[in-house]
């Protein structure tokens, strides 16, 4: 079992971001509170948006790009600029389910060019006059505020709509399930206990990165004799592995329960995969 200092160098904590601070500010607060070298967040939330914000700690930050590009689920309230029946609104929403083309907002950090994103689900939970409580599951990188704006433009006579409130309830495998999502007050209390010598509250919040990796990626087991060379960056050979290669291009490598790294398939004669990340 890893001690707490080891966990702090390779784990993830699922934070309930409040509305107000930026995702970066929350990440920096975690970093400074724990006095560690690096943190990063998995999927930016606008300052006004609350909810699930996984924070990677230490060397787990290098996994952000691999782990963060997963579907996201949001619950929000949109304000229609004119009243419309639920049936009519659902009819307008229907074409927005599936692949859509979005132009990122002017204030976004990404290049402003049209890109295709998938809307997995988009449904009304409750409607009260012009205010509509909705839930949507989307491909990573989808702008919900833009989705609501574009929906408003598709209403009869371009009636219009804008977003009032938004909360992320799920980011990949991270959810707002009780006991697995922690607000900043709970986090700060756990850190204070840790500094007093009581490690348990903080340890309960830390999810070992290996657990996340093995739940998201196919796992390949290696021969123990290959571990030493693989941990210094050696490419993966057929003779190194115990089981068959997966169909997926990216997979995790383990020696029994010990995480070795993340590898990507290649076709280079004897070399079958090269490391994307090695945990050495």
KOLLUM-375107 format. One record per residue (C-alpha): residue number from 1; residue in three letters; x, y, z. Coordinates in nm, 4 decimals, always signed. Example, Ala and Ser with C-alpha at 12.3 -4.5 7.8 and 13.67 -1.06 7.14 Angstrom:
// KOLLUM-375107
<node pos="1" code="ala" east="+1.2300" north="-0.4500" up="+0.7800"/>
<node pos="2" code="ser" east="+1.3670" north="-0.1060" up="+0.7140"/>
This chain:
// KOLLUM-375107
<node pos="1" code="unk" east="+0.0000" north="+0.0000" up="+0.0000"/>
<node pos="2" code="unk" east="+0.1255" north="+0.3464" up="-0.0927"/>
<node pos="3" code="unk" east="+0.1825" north="+0.5979" up="+0.1830"/>
<node pos="4" code="unk" east="+0.0056" north="+0.9332" up="+0.1623"/>
<node pos="5" code="unk" east="+0.3059" north="+1.1190" up="+0.0176"/>
<node pos="6" code="unk" east="+0.3264" north="+0.8654" up="-0.2645"/>
<node pos="7" code="unk" east="-0.0456" north="+0.9011" up="-0.3287"/>
<node pos="8" code="unk" east="-0.0135" north="+1.2783" up="-0.3446"/>
<node pos="9" code="unk" east="+0.2345" north="+1.2335" up="-0.6284"/>
<node pos="10" code="unk" east="+0.0106" north="+1.0109" up="-0.8406"/>
<node pos="11" code="unk" east="-0.3602" north="+1.0433" up="-0.7690"/>
<node pos="12" code="unk" east="-0.6785" north="+1.2287" up="-0.8545"/>
<node pos="13" code="unk" east="-0.9275" north="+1.4095" up="-0.6328"/>
<node pos="14" code="unk" east="-1.2840" north="+1.4722" up="-0.7489"/>
<node pos="15" code="unk" east="-1.3669" north="+1.8307" up="-0.6520"/>
<node pos="16" code="unk" east="-1.7101" north="+1.9928" up="-0.6490"/>
<node pos="17" code="unk" east="-1.6210" north="+2.3267" up="-0.8047"/>
<node pos="18" code="unk" east="-1.8331" north="+2.6177" up="-0.6775"/>
<node pos="19" code="unk" east="-1.9499" north="+2.8960" up="-0.9068"/>
<node pos="20" code="unk" east="-1.7138" north="+3.1925" up="-0.8903"/>
<node pos="21" code="unk" east="-1.3512" north="+3.0792" up="-0.9197"/>
<node pos="22" code="unk" east="-1.1975" north="+2.9580" up="-1.2437"/>
<node pos="23" code="unk" east="-1.0965" north="+2.5944" up="-1.2836"/>
<node pos="24" code="unk" east="-0.7333" north="+2.7071" up="-1.2773"/>
<node pos="25" code="unk" east="-0.7841" north="+2.8894" up="-0.9476"/>
<node pos="26" code="unk" east="-0.9359" north="+2.5769" up="-0.7917"/>
<node pos="27" code="unk" east="-0.6435" north="+2.3694" up="-0.9191"/>
<node pos="28" code="unk" east="-0.3948" north="+2.6208" up="-0.7749"/>
<node pos="29" code="unk" east="-0.5764" north="+2.6203" up="-0.4413"/>
<node pos="30" code="unk" east="-0.5409" north="+2.2404" up="-0.4230"/>
<node pos="31" code="unk" east="-0.1723" north="+2.2667" up="-0.5142"/>
<node pos="32" code="unk" east="-0.0925" north="+2.5301" up="-0.2542"/>
<node pos="33" code="unk" east="-0.2954" north="+2.3611" up="+0.0181"/>
<node pos="34" code="unk" east="-0.1148" north="+2.0319" up="-0.0318"/>
<node pos="35" code="unk" east="+0.2227" north="+2.1980" up="-0.0944"/>
<node pos="36" code="unk" east="+0.2911" north="+1.9798" up="-0.3973"/>
<node pos="37" code="unk" east="+0.4761" north="+2.0632" up="-0.7179"/>
<node pos="38" code="unk" east="+0.1949" north="+2.0327" up="-0.9698"/>
<node pos="39" code="unk" east="-0.1805" north="+1.9968" up="-1.0180"/>
<node pos="40" code="unk" east="-0.4051" north="+2.0229" up="-1.3211"/>
<node pos="41" code="unk" east="-0.7772" north="+1.9997" up="-1.3887"/>
<node pos="42" code="unk" east="-0.9493" north="+1.7609" up="-1.6270"/>
<node pos="43" code="unk" east="-1.1860" north="+1.9730" up="-1.8340"/>
<node pos="44" code="unk" east="-1.2359" north="+2.3467" up="-1.7869"/>
<node pos="45" code="unk" east="-1.5553" north="+2.4788" up="-1.6293"/>
<node pos="46" code="unk" east="-1.6518" north="+2.8438" up="-1.6764"/>
<node pos="47" code="unk" east="-1.6317" north="+3.0482" up="-1.3530"/>
<node pos="48" code="unk" east="-2.0141" north="+3.0576" up="-1.3261"/>
<node pos="49" code="unk" east="-2.0456" north="+2.6799" up="-1.3737"/>
<node pos="50" code="unk" east="-2.0289" north="+2.4409" up="-1.0785"/>
<node pos="51" code="unk" east="-1.9849" north="+2.0678" up="-1.0429"/>
<node pos="52" code="unk" east="-1.7515" north="+1.7791" up="-1.1112"/>
<node pos="53" code="unk" east="-1.3907" north="+1.8919" up="-1.1622"/>
<node pos="54" code="unk" east="-1.1339" north="+1.6116" up="-1.1291"/>
<node pos="55" code="unk" east="-0.7927" north="+1.7445" up="-1.0222"/>
<node pos="56" code="unk" east="-0.4807" north="+1.5439" up="-1.1040"/>
<node pos="57" code="unk" east="-0.1937" north="+1.5545" up="-0.8548"/>
<node pos="58" code="unk" east="+0.1801" north="+1.5287" up="-0.9146"/>
<node pos="59" code="unk" east="+0.2833" north="+1.2952" up="-1.1937"/>
<node pos="60" code="unk" east="-0.0812" north="+1.2130" up="-1.2657"/>
<node pos="61" code="unk" east="-0.0947" north="+1.5538" up="-1.4403"/>
<node pos="62" code="unk" east="+0.0788" north="+1.3905" up="-1.7348"/>
<node pos="63" code="unk" east="-0.2269" north="+1.1698" up="-1.7779"/>
<node pos="64" code="unk" east="-0.4739" north="+1.4566" up="-1.8178"/>
<node pos="65" code="unk" east="-0.4745" north="+1.4495" up="-2.1982"/>
<node pos="66" code="unk" east="-0.5267" north="+1.0729" up="-2.1980"/>
<node pos="67" code="unk" east="-0.8004" north="+1.0678" up="-1.9347"/>
<node pos="68" code="unk" east="-0.9943" north="+1.3930" up="-1.9850"/>
<node pos="69" code="unk" east="-1.1401" north="+1.3435" up="-2.3340"/>
<node pos="70" code="unk" east="-1.4516" north="+1.1612" up="-2.2132"/>
<node pos="71" code="unk" east="-1.8208" north="+1.2418" up="-2.2334"/>
<node pos="72" code="unk" east="-1.9578" north="+1.5019" up="-1.9941"/>
<node pos="73" code="unk" east="-2.3094" north="+1.5351" up="-1.8461"/>
<node pos="74" code="unk" east="-2.4654" north="+1.8654" up="-1.7430"/>
<node pos="75" code="unk" east="-2.7850" north="+1.9830" up="-1.5763"/>
<node pos="76" code="unk" east="-2.8866" north="+2.3428" up="-1.6313"/>
<node pos="77" code="unk" east="-3.1570" north="+2.6028" up="-1.6678"/>
<node pos="78" code="unk" east="-3.2155" north="+2.7831" up="-1.9955"/>
<node pos="79" code="unk" east="-3.4303" north="+3.0919" up="-2.0264"/>
<node pos="80" code="unk" east="-3.6448" north="+3.1055" up="-2.3390"/>
<node pos="81" code="unk" east="-3.7057" north="+3.4543" up="-2.4731"/>
<node pos="82" code="unk" east="-4.0645" north="+3.3593" up="-2.5620"/>
<node pos="83" code="unk" east="-4.2888" north="+3.0935" up="-2.4139"/>
<node pos="84" code="unk" east="-4.3251" north="+2.7707" up="-2.6101"/>
<node pos="85" code="unk" east="-4.4954" north="+2.4426" up="-2.5345"/>
<node pos="86" code="unk" east="-4.2915" north="+2.1450" up="-2.4170"/>
<node pos="87" code="unk" east="-4.3910" north="+1.9472" up="-2.7260"/>
<node pos="88" code="unk" east="-4.2790" north="+2.2261" up="-2.9614"/>
<node pos="89" code="unk" east="-3.9520" north="+2.2736" up="-2.7728"/>
<node pos="90" code="unk" east="-3.8750" north="+1.9009" up="-2.7855"/>
<node pos="91" code="unk" east="-3.9345" north="+1.9079" up="-3.1615"/>
<node pos="92" code="unk" east="-3.6764" north="+2.1866" up="-3.1980"/>
<node pos="93" code="unk" east="-3.4298" north="+2.0056" up="-2.9660"/>
<node pos="94" code="unk" east="-3.4465" north="+1.6761" up="-3.1597"/>
<node pos="95" code="unk" east="-3.2110" north="+1.7788" up="-3.4482"/>
<node pos="96" code="unk" east="-2.9490" north="+1.8811" up="-3.1902"/>
<node pos="97" code="unk" east="-2.9107" north="+1.5183" up="-3.0785"/>
<node pos="98" code="unk" east="-2.6319" north="+1.3442" up="-3.2681"/>
<node pos="99" code="unk" east="-2.3486" north="+1.5181" up="-3.4499"/>
<node pos="100" code="unk" east="-2.3663" north="+1.8956" up="-3.4641"/>
<node pos="101" code="unk" east="-2.1300" north="+2.1662" up="-3.5855"/>
<node pos="102" code="unk" east="-2.0247" north="+2.4299" up="-3.3335"/>
<node pos="103" code="unk" east="-1.8277" north="+2.7503" up="-3.3651"/>
<node pos="104" code="unk" east="-1.6522" north="+2.8111" up="-3.0292"/>
<node pos="105" code="unk" east="-1.7527" north="+3.1339" up="-2.8497"/>
<node pos="106" code="unk" east="-1.5442" north="+3.4474" up="-2.9008"/>
<node pos="107" code="unk" east="-1.4085" north="+3.4280" up="-2.5443"/>
<node pos="108" code="unk" east="-1.2968" north="+3.0639" up="-2.5711"/>
<node pos="109" code="unk" east="-0.9269" north="+2.9771" up="-2.5617"/>
<node pos="110" code="unk" east="-0.9459" north="+2.7482" up="-2.8655"/>
<node pos="111" code="unk" east="-0.9144" north="+2.8520" up="-3.2291"/>
<node pos="112" code="unk" east="-1.2451" north="+2.9845" up="-3.3633"/>
<node pos="113" code="unk" east="-1.3243" north="+2.7392" up="-3.6359"/>
<node pos="114" code="unk" east="-1.6240" north="+2.5137" up="-3.6825"/>
<node pos="115" code="unk" east="-1.5902" north="+2.1663" up="-3.5369"/>
<node pos="116" code="unk" east="-1.8121" north="+1.8629" up="-3.5083"/>
<node pos="117" code="unk" east="-1.9272" north="+1.7485" up="-3.1654"/>
<node pos="118" code="unk" east="-2.1723" north="+1.4769" up="-3.0625"/>
<node pos="119" code="unk" east="-2.4733" north="+1.5409" up="-2.8396"/>
<node pos="120" code="unk" east="-2.5565" north="+1.2010" up="-2.6895"/>
<node pos="121" code="unk" east="-2.8747" north="+1.3130" up="-2.5128"/>
<node pos="122" code="unk" east="-3.0617" north="+1.6404" up="-2.4658"/>
<node pos="123" code="unk" east="-3.3834" north="+1.6312" up="-2.2657"/>
<node pos="124" code="unk" east="-3.6236" north="+1.8493" up="-2.0699"/>
<node pos="125" code="unk" east="-3.6528" north="+1.7652" up="-1.7006"/>
<node pos="126" code="unk" east="-3.8999" north="+2.0398" up="-1.6112"/>
<node pos="127" code="unk" east="-4.0481" north="+2.3469" up="-1.7730"/>
<node pos="128" code="unk" east="-4.1905" north="+2.6502" up="-1.5939"/>
<node pos="129" code="unk" east="-4.3002" north="+2.9309" up="-1.8213"/>
<node pos="130" code="unk" east="-3.9821" north="+3.0490" up="-1.9966"/>
<node pos="131" code="unk" east="-3.7415" north="+2.8598" up="-1.7689"/>
<node pos="132" code="unk" east="-3.6435" north="+2.5084" up="-1.8738"/>
<node pos="133" code="unk" east="-3.4512" north="+2.2619" up="-1.6581"/>
<node pos="134" code="unk" east="-3.2569" north="+2.0357" up="-1.8939"/>
<node pos="135" code="unk" east="-2.9991" north="+1.7577" up="-1.8892"/>
<node pos="136" code="unk" east="-2.7524" north="+1.6820" up="-2.1644"/>
<node pos="137" code="unk" east="-2.4699" north="+1.4346" up="-2.2189"/>
<node pos="138" code="unk" east="-2.2135" north="+1.5568" up="-2.4689"/>
<node pos="139" code="unk" east="-1.8789" north="+1.4792" up="-2.6225"/>
<node pos="140" code="unk" east="-1.5854" north="+1.6478" up="-2.4506"/>
<node pos="141" code="unk" east="-1.5215" north="+1.9943" up="-2.5880"/>
<node pos="142" code="unk" east="-1.8881" north="+2.0807" up="-2.6450"/>
<node pos="143" code="unk" east="-1.9899" north="+2.4327" up="-2.5418"/>
<node pos="144" code="unk" east="-2.3241" north="+2.4122" up="-2.3586"/>
<node pos="145" code="unk" east="-2.3794" north="+2.7874" up="-2.3580"/>
<node pos="146" code="unk" east="-2.3363" north="+2.7853" up="-2.7378"/>
<node pos="147" code="unk" east="-2.5663" north="+2.4832" up="-2.7649"/>
<node pos="148" code="unk" east="-2.8423" north="+2.6777" up="-2.5854"/>
<node pos="149" code="unk" east="-2.7802" north="+2.9877" up="-2.7980"/>
<node pos="150" code="unk" east="-2.8001" north="+2.7860" up="-3.1194"/>
<node pos="151" code="unk" east="-3.1178" north="+2.6169" up="-2.9950"/>
<node pos="152" code="unk" east="-3.2662" north="+2.9635" up="-2.9380"/>
<node pos="153" code="unk" east="-3.1834" north="+3.0576" up="-3.2969"/>
<node pos="154" code="unk" east="-3.3645" north="+2.7433" up="-3.4158"/>
<node pos="155" code="unk" east="-3.6870" north="+2.8339" up="-3.2310"/>
<node pos="156" code="unk" east="-3.9771" north="+2.9768" up="-3.4353"/>
<node pos="157" code="unk" east="-3.8948" north="+3.3310" up="-3.5511"/>
<node pos="158" code="unk" east="-3.5501" north="+3.2880" up="-3.3929"/>
<node pos="159" code="unk" east="-3.7114" north="+3.3596" up="-3.0583"/>
<node pos="160" code="unk" east="-3.3833" north="+3.3063" up="-2.8730"/>
<node pos="161" code="unk" east="-3.2648" north="+3.1443" up="-2.5490"/>
<node pos="162" code="unk" east="-2.9774" north="+3.1801" up="-2.3086"/>
<node pos="163" code="unk" east="-2.8369" north="+2.9791" up="-2.0206"/>
<node pos="164" code="unk" east="-2.9127" north="+3.0863" up="-1.6648"/>
<node pos="165" code="unk" east="-2.7384" north="+2.8149" up="-1.4615"/>
<node pos="166" code="unk" east="-2.5232" north="+2.5116" up="-1.5350"/>
<node pos="167" code="unk" east="-2.3757" north="+2.2286" up="-1.3319"/>
<node pos="168" code="unk" east="-2.1573" north="+1.9410" up="-1.4498"/>
<node pos="169" code="unk" east="-2.2768" north="+1.6177" up="-1.2929"/>
<node pos="170" code="unk" east="-2.0414" north="+1.3766" up="-1.4666"/>
<node pos="171" code="unk" east="-1.7002" north="+1.3881" up="-1.6362"/>
<node pos="172" code="unk" east="-1.6041" north="+1.0488" up="-1.7750"/>
<node pos="173" code="unk" east="-1.6168" north="+0.8077" up="-1.4814"/>
<node pos="174" code="unk" east="-1.6192" north="+1.0914" up="-1.2263"/>
<node pos="175" code="unk" east="-1.9649" north="+1.1692" up="-1.0874"/>
<node pos="176" code="unk" east="-2.1283" north="+1.3709" up="-0.8128"/>
<node pos="177" code="unk" east="-2.2162" north="+1.0534" up="-0.6235"/>
<node pos="178" code="unk" east="-2.2171" north="+1.1144" up="-0.2482"/>
<node pos="179" code="unk" east="-1.8881" north="+1.0210" up="-0.0868"/>
<node pos="180" code="unk" east="-1.6942" north="+1.0547" up="-0.4135"/>
<node pos="181" code="unk" east="-1.7180" north="+1.4294" up="-0.4713"/>
<node pos="182" code="unk" east="-1.5758" north="+1.6806" up="-0.2242"/>
<node pos="183" code="unk" east="-1.6325" north="+2.0534" up="-0.1897"/>
<node pos="184" code="unk" east="-1.3484" north="+2.2900" up="-0.1069"/>
<node pos="185" code="unk" east="-1.4528" north="+2.3177" up="+0.2566"/>
<node pos="186" code="unk" east="-1.4350" north="+1.9382" up="+0.2984"/>
<node pos="187" code="unk" east="-1.1009" north="+1.9337" up="+0.1212"/>
<node pos="188" code="unk" east="-0.9586" north="+2.2125" up="+0.3364"/>
<node pos="189" code="unk" east="-1.0767" north="+2.0360" up="+0.6536"/>
<node pos="190" code="unk" east="-0.9073" north="+1.7137" up="+0.5422"/>
<node pos="191" code="unk" east="-0.5832" north="+1.9007" up="+0.4716"/>
<node pos="192" code="unk" east="-0.5923" north="+2.0579" up="+0.8185"/>
<node pos="193" code="unk" east="-0.6371" north="+1.7118" up="+0.9710"/>
<node pos="194" code="unk" east="-0.3484" north="+1.5818" up="+0.7594"/>
<node pos="195" code="unk" east="-0.1220" north="+1.8565" up="+0.8910"/>
<node pos="196" code="unk" east="-0.2162" north="+1.7555" up="+1.2455"/>
<node pos="197" code="unk" east="-0.1164" north="+1.3959" up="+1.1740"/>
<node pos="198" code="unk" east="-0.4574" north="+1.2487" up="+1.0884"/>
<node pos="199" code="unk" east="-0.4150" north="+1.1252" up="+0.7294"/>
<node pos="200" code="unk" east="-0.7400" north="+0.9290" up="+0.6928"/>
<node pos="201" code="unk" east="-0.9799" north="+1.2067" up="+0.5730"/>
<node pos="202" code="unk" east="-0.7373" north="+1.3122" up="+0.2985"/>
<node pos="203" code="unk" east="-0.6496" north="+0.9561" up="+0.1982"/>
<node pos="204" code="unk" east="-1.0208" north="+0.8816" up="+0.1555"/>
<node pos="205" code="unk" east="-1.0413" north="+1.1618" up="-0.1005"/>
<node pos="206" code="unk" east="-0.7410" north="+1.0514" up="-0.3059"/>
<node pos="207" code="unk" east="-0.8087" north="+0.8105" up="-0.5908"/>
<node pos="208" code="unk" east="-0.4903" north="+0.6272" up="-0.6990"/>
<node pos="209" code="unk" east="-0.4252" north="+0.7054" up="-1.0646"/>
<node pos="210" code="unk" east="-0.3759" north="+0.3350" up="-1.1322"/>
<node pos="211" code="unk" east="-0.7405" north="+0.2701" up="-1.0413"/>
<node pos="212" code="unk" east="-0.8620" north="+0.5297" up="-1.2896"/>
<node pos="213" code="unk" east="-0.6295" north="+0.4059" up="-1.5627"/>
<node pos="214" code="unk" east="-0.7335" north="+0.0414" up="-1.5265"/>
<node pos="215" code="unk" east="-1.1028" north="+0.1376" up="-1.5368"/>
<node pos="216" code="unk" east="-1.0665" north="+0.3443" up="-1.8548"/>
<node pos="217" code="unk" east="-0.8083" north="+0.1557" up="-2.0595"/>
<node pos="218" code="unk" east="-0.7543" north="-0.2090" up="-2.1546"/>
<node pos="219" code="unk" east="-0.4973" north="-0.3732" up="-1.9278"/>
<node pos="220" code="unk" east="-0.2110" north="-0.5879" up="-2.0547"/>
<node pos="221" code="unk" east="+0.0029" north="-0.7910" up="-1.8129"/>
<node pos="222" code="unk" east="+0.3776" north="-0.8259" up="-1.8633"/>
<node pos="223" code="unk" east="+0.6316" north="-1.0854" up="-1.7667"/>
<node pos="224" code="unk" east="+0.8046" north="-0.9785" up="-1.4455"/>
<node pos="225" code="unk" east="+1.1456" north="-1.0210" up="-1.6090"/>
<node pos="226" code="unk" east="+1.0632" north="-0.7340" up="-1.8497"/>
<node pos="227" code="unk" east="+0.9707" north="-0.4771" up="-1.5848"/>
<node pos="228" code="unk" east="+1.3121" north="-0.3212" up="-1.5270"/>
<node pos="229" code="unk" east="+1.3779" north="-0.2463" up="-1.8933"/>
<node pos="230" code="unk" east="+1.0248" north="-0.1241" up="-1.9610"/>
<node pos="231" code="unk" east="+1.0492" north="+0.1220" up="-1.6713"/>
<node pos="232" code="unk" east="+1.3434" north="+0.2924" up="-1.8394"/>
<node pos="233" code="unk" east="+1.1514" north="+0.3374" up="-2.1639"/>
<node pos="234" code="unk" east="+1.2129" north="+0.0213" up="-2.3641"/>
<node pos="235" code="unk" east="+0.9547" north="-0.0337" up="-2.6419"/>
<node pos="236" code="unk" east="+0.7147" north="-0.3219" up="-2.5888"/>
<node pos="237" code="unk" east="+0.7913" north="-0.6530" up="-2.7615"/>
<node pos="238" code="unk" east="+0.5678" north="-0.9573" up="-2.8015"/>
<node pos="239" code="unk" east="+0.7971" north="-1.1490" up="-2.5687"/>
<node pos="240" code="unk" east="+0.7222" north="-0.8974" up="-2.2878"/>
<node pos="241" code="unk" east="+0.3502" north="-0.9661" up="-2.2558"/>
<node pos="242" code="unk" east="+0.1382" north="-1.2451" up="-2.1104"/>
<node pos="243" code="unk" east="-0.1987" north="-1.1854" up="-2.2780"/>
<node pos="244" code="unk" east="-0.3217" north="-1.0819" up="-2.6219"/>
<node pos="245" code="unk" east="-0.3047" north="-0.7233" up="-2.7378"/>
<node pos="246" code="unk" east="-0.6331" north="-0.5302" up="-2.7287"/>
<node pos="247" code="unk" east="-0.8160" north="-0.3915" up="-3.0317"/>
<node pos="248" code="unk" east="-0.7779" north="-0.0407" up="-2.8887"/>
<node pos="249" code="unk" east="-0.4658" north="+0.1507" up="-2.9867"/>
<node pos="250" code="unk" east="-0.3910" north="+0.2792" up="-2.6355"/>
<node pos="251" code="unk" east="-0.3683" north="+0.0489" up="-2.3331"/>
<node pos="252" code="unk" east="-0.2216" north="+0.0229" up="-1.9832"/>
<node pos="253" code="unk" east="+0.0645" north="-0.2055" up="-1.8899"/>
<node pos="254" code="unk" east="+0.0832" north="-0.3724" up="-1.5489"/>
<node pos="255" code="unk" east="+0.3108" north="-0.6244" up="-1.3792"/>
<node pos="256" code="unk" east="+0.0577" north="-0.7988" up="-1.1548"/>
<node pos="257" code="unk" east="-0.0883" north="-0.4991" up="-0.9642"/>
<node pos="258" code="unk" east="+0.2028" north="-0.2654" up="-1.0356"/>
<node pos="259" code="unk" east="+0.1399" north="+0.0008" up="-1.2984"/>
<node pos="260" code="unk" east="+0.4139" north="+0.0261" up="-1.5603"/>
<node pos="261" code="unk" east="+0.2839" north="+0.2771" up="-1.8104"/>
<node pos="262" code="unk" east="+0.0521" north="+0.3660" up="-2.0967"/>
<node pos="263" code="unk" east="+0.1411" north="+0.2392" up="-2.4416"/>
<node pos="264" code="unk" east="+0.0281" north="+0.2946" up="-2.7993"/>
<node pos="265" code="unk" east="+0.0244" north="+0.0193" up="-3.0584"/>
<node pos="266" code="unk" east="+0.2633" north="+0.0446" up="-3.3498"/>
<node pos="267" code="unk" east="+0.3765" north="-0.1823" up="-3.6311"/>
<node pos="268" code="unk" east="+0.7551" north="-0.1888" up="-3.6354"/>
<node pos="269" code="unk" east="+0.8479" north="-0.5540" up="-3.6870"/>
<node pos="270" code="unk" east="+0.9404" north="-0.6847" up="-3.3391"/>
<node pos="271" code="unk" east="+0.8165" north="-0.3699" up="-3.1618"/>
<node pos="272" code="unk" east="+0.4419" north="-0.3855" up="-3.0956"/>
<node pos="273" code="unk" east="+0.3937" north="-0.0673" up="-2.8900"/>
<node pos="274" code="unk" east="+0.5780" north="+0.2392" up="-2.7685"/>
<node pos="275" code="unk" east="+0.5310" north="+0.4196" up="-2.4362"/>
<node pos="276" code="unk" east="+0.3144" north="+0.7307" up="-2.4082"/>
<node pos="277" code="unk" east="+0.3849" north="+0.7501" up="-2.0335"/>
<node pos="278" code="unk" east="+0.6090" north="+0.5404" up="-1.8104"/>
<node pos="279" code="unk" east="+0.5694" north="+0.5423" up="-1.4320"/>
<node pos="280" code="unk" east="+0.9310" north="+0.5342" up="-1.3214"/>
